[in-house]
Amino acid sequence: MPMQSQQIIPTSSRYSGVAIAFHWLLAVAIVGAFGMGLYMADLPFSPTRLKLYNWHKWAGVTILTLSALRLLWRLTHRPPVDLHMPRWQALAAHLTHGLLYAMFFAVPLVGWAYSSAAGFPIVWFGVLPLPDFVPVDKALAEILKDAHEMLAWVMALLVLAHLGAALKHHFIDRDGLLQRMLPRRR
């Protein structure tokens, strides 16, 4: 079967520069926070572990802030129309995107609640103290710790599904979908 040529995507069907920036900033922050979480979780108690936990919390608050800004942008700026694809793929894409948005908020909020319940306040970048929104409760902290980890794994699986679908569209369908979210070449 001959390979189709890569389609040129018209400007009107591309995401805006702001949407693209939010997408890639969040992607890097989420992958970084996830990797840091995996690495730090099994470290013995040490200054390095404490430093990484603080960085992880700062990343979580930053992800939460970027997510709120991204959602605000998305609610006030219409995305480009969907490319033509089978209905089930469009539904799967919309469901995955919706679940990713939910995880953008759920993972850091549950992490924040865990930190509060464990009695470890969050001071964003060592400057801005954030309020605790649950009381110190060691039993609750254990539940929230497990929930934070489980939600992080759910988000990781959704990210992998999202990445797999984007790569399928790029390399198999060759429909230009991935180009819509890549920065323009000059």
Disulfide bonds with the S-S distance in Angstrom:
none
